[in-house]
Amino acid sequence: MTFEYAPAPESRSVVDIAPSYGLFIDGEFTDAADGRVFKTVSPSTEEVLSEVARAGEADVDRAVAAARRAFASWSALPGSERAKYLFRIARIVQERSRELAVLETLDNGKPIKETRDTDLPLVAAHFFYYAGWADKLEHAGFGSSPKPLGVAAQVIPWNFPLLMLAWKIAPALATGNTVVLKPAETTPLSALFFADVCRQAGLPKGVVNILPGYGETGAALVAHPDVNKVAFTGSTGVGKEIARTVAGTRKKLTLELGGKGANIVFDDAPVDQAVEGIVSGIFFNQGQVCCAGSRLLVQESVHDEVLDALKRRISTLRLGDPLDKNTDIGAINSAEQLARITSLADQGEAEGAERWTAPCELPSSGYWFAPTVFSGVTQAHTVARDEIFGPVLSVLTFRTPDEAVAKANNTAYGLSAGIWTDKGSRILAVANKLRAGVVWSNTFNKFDPTSPFGGYKESGYGREGGRHGLEAYLDV
Amino acid sequence: MAPIVPDAPAAGRPRWPTGVGNGIGSRHSPLPFSYTRRYARVVTMSTTPHVPAAHALTDVTGSDASLRRFLHGLPGVDAVGLEARAAALGTRSIKTTSKAYALDLAISMVDLTTLEGADTPGKVRALGAKAVHPDPTDRTAPATAAVCVYPDMVAVAKEAVAGSGVKVASVATAFPAGRASMAVKLADVREAVDAGADEVDMVIDRGAFLSGRYLKVFEEITAVKQACGDAARLKVIFETGELSTYDNIRRASWLAMLAGADFIKTSTGKVAVNATPANTLLMLQAVRDFRDRTGVQIGVKPAGGIRTAKDAVKFLVLVGETAGTDWLDPHWFRFGASSLLNDLLMQRQKLATGRYSGPDYVTVD
């Protein structure tokens, strides 16, 4: 007998998913005007979880109008009153965190370990944090009486459905804006449950409106003439389209787009912890993270040592049922995303990079991709340049700190980077030269509501989180 | 200050190769080629007479300078990252069949310990009886690995566990402080071994270690190892709470392994901070890397502060996912504990019967 872990599934019974859901407009759930619906499936099993109303242009009109109506009274509330609602939302999220974690895992495919220990605690933390700002805006450094913008149109991705919602909604409400939010078409459920949280918290009607739908819903929303603010997190391609749409209007825009983060490991790095950081950098949420450390830049003198230790560690990752509490790697979010990852990985192999795949068995149904490492990658390889948004790591080498910085910055993106060294002075020197919105030292993929997050170059503009995150929602 | 060594490898300090192609499948390869590549200059230094050539790192212990250079050349430990990893592994959910397996394995790994000034032959006999048959209501419960006593109690303990397969471990070398002359320490060891101890748990001279006299610590361990001879396996206690930093614990681990330790052990149980998931994880990384490098497997024993079955199972997760399943065996992993056994037994009863019994249904010794 060996020490095999018996299945330890989190119970599905803590969440009650209805067979169908409507749009959330003006405090009510309602069908789409044209009656269209779409199905949302569990990526780990392809089981249909629910049927969700699909918002069209008429629904966008209704939602924006509701948000506009609500704006006058919501923005007129004293900050301390808005704070009470946000604190209440934060507490309800905490109370319902187990339910929401299971829901998110079902709809997204990510392991329950992550939704339970990362997503949900951060969601609550974001609401708590911005609740604290609501009555202190005059001390935030944006003038003595900063004003909200109005109606915020927010479009969020499928990789952290509820967390991205929190990043968008919490600062918007704290500053006195009202919101129309479109969740991604593959992960609409947690946003709809959040609508229920808003009702539970007694949030005034129309302050938060949720419009599930596809890209065309998002396009209609950001193009709507009565919207004052557009916030988008997602791919660089869509971000550019939105920037074109918004150009020439008075809408304020923030974009948080793709990334190709460099994780730089120097020869004096704490190797065991660096390996952990590389693993969490690229395999957290199956690598479907805009700030993933998808390029490992390792000093050539320790390349073999680090790569051996990394492969050994990756071989211990447990891939499988996302609801199992011992699962480290869950499912890819959609068939479409799986196809993209597969094609980019095949391209990496075709271009001559050396492919290594973790020895793990993939479930027969659902969308799965085994943790993969490409070594012998150069700056010219597609896998070193394109965002894969999957559990695929590209390993490159460097010889000197200057070369590390040059290679790390040699990308169209600039969202995140990591530095691994025992030498404090080197951390500071290298971090100063990296053109990336977030630089982690001797850690990776650590998030906190107090810390601003955002990109350079094609990774977008504007910051979310921290005091800086208020600016995007204030008329400054 | 570290001496400046002209022949140190050019790419910074000497590094530890983990062995090319190891990890998945070939972890037993005794000498990965990267070893010779990286250590070409280190290993050509003069050999020393006092280490048996059991492994290939003999030459780094040739002088205080080379030993220091080697130990200080080990990769640093990032405390935040290490503790985060230990905590993450602590969230593994071990249920049903795996829990039953883990509880029995943990019981079989206990060094059931009494190290009190008030120890008497009666107390030690009771402990020995409990080690052989931990659960009076269930004879299927496995025996513990060993009983652990002071040297003057070894003979009593031997008699109490005679014929059972339970080992007798004895602390020695002026346990727990280790503040005595070498002659006294060795006499302590010999007394234990002569009385029939199967295992000797020595303490290192923390004063020497903290003042940078690594060779002195090394020589003490090799001398004790010699005194143990083939009769007893040697566990080397670092008192990690006194070494204080993780870098020190990693260095002490390598120092002891180089000196011939059969086991590396966290603590005496007599100071404020004893075994923790993080320091044990670090030592498990050390034995894993040492085997990759030399082919020699060394055991690990966390001691002190592990009181609940839940904690013990977390340590087994650390072992399995760090050093590997080869270490999930009483020969390679032990718990130094006294109160842990009763909680393991209560959890075992709960798993078998579906209900909790209570402290009156396990023996109090």
Chai-1 contact restraints between the chains, C-beta under 6 A:
chainA,res_idxA,chainB,res_idxB,connection_type,confidence,min_distance_angstrom,max_distance_angstrom,comment,restraint_id
A,M1,B,Y101,contact,1.0,0.0,6.0,A-B,restraint_1
A,T2,B,T325,contact,1.0,0.0,6.0,A-B,restraint_2
A,F3,B,G320,contact,1.0,0.0,6.0,A-B,restraint_3
A,F3,B,L328,contact,1.0,0.0,6.0,A-B,restraint_4
A,Y5,B,S98,contact,1.0,0.0,6.0,A-B,restraint_5
A,A6,B,K95,contact,1.0,0.0,6.0,A-B,restraint_6
A,A6,B,T96,contact,1.0,0.0,6.0,A-B,restraint_7
A,A6,B,T97,contact,1.0,0.0,6.0,A-B,restraint_8
A,A6,B,S98,contact,1.0,0.0,6.0,A-B,restraint_9
A,A8,B,S93,contact,1.0,0.0,6.0,A-B,restraint_10
A,A8,B,K95,contact,1.0,0.0,6.0,A-B,restraint_11
A,D267,B,G12,contact,1.0,0.0,6.0,A-B,restraint_12
A,P270,B,P75,contact,1.0,0.0,6.0,A-B,restraint_13
A,P270,B,G76,contact,1.0,0.0,6.0,A-B,restraint_14
A,P270,B,V77,contact,1.0,0.0,6.0,A-B,restraint_15
A,P270,B,D78,contact,1.0,0.0,6.0,A-B,restraint_16
A,V271,B,P75,contact,1.0,0.0,6.0,A-B,restraint_17
A,D272,B,Q285,contact,1.0,0.0,6.0,A-B,restraint_18
A,Q273,B,D78,contact,1.0,0.0,6.0,A-B,restraint_19
A,Q273,B,G81,contact,1.0,0.0,6.0,A-B,restraint_20
A,E276,B,G81,contact,1.0,0.0,6.0,A-B,restraint_21
A,E276,B,R85,contact,1.0,0.0,6.0,A-B,restraint_22
A,S301,B,A11,contact,1.0,0.0,6.0,A-B,restraint_23
A,D304,B,V20,contact,1.0,0.0,6.0,A-B,restraint_24
A,D304,B,S34,contact,1.0,0.0,6.0,A-B,restraint_25
A,E305,B,P17,contact,1.0,0.0,6.0,A-B,restraint_26
A,E305,B,T18,contact,1.0,0.0,6.0,A-B,restraint_27
A,D308,B,T18,contact,1.0,0.0,6.0,A-B,restraint_28
A,D308,B,N22,contact,1.0,0.0,6.0,A-B,restraint_29
A,D308,B,G23,contact,1.0,0.0,6.0,A-B,restraint_30
A,A309,B,T18,contact,1.0,0.0,6.0,A-B,restraint_31
A,K311,B,G23,contact,1.0,0.0,6.0,A-B,restraint_32
A,R312,B,G23,contact,1.0,0.0,6.0,A-B,restraint_33
A,S315,B,I24,contact,1.0,0.0,6.0,A-B,restraint_34
A,T316,B,E321,contact,1.0,0.0,6.0,A-B,restraint_35
A,K325,B,S93,contact,1.0,0.0,6.0,A-B,restraint_36
A,N326,B,R92,contact,1.0,0.0,6.0,A-B,restraint_37
A,N326,B,S93,contact,1.0,0.0,6.0,A-B,restraint_38
A,D422,B,G76,contact,1.0,0.0,6.0,A-B,restraint_39
A,N442,B,D78,contact,1.0,0.0,6.0,A-B,restraint_40
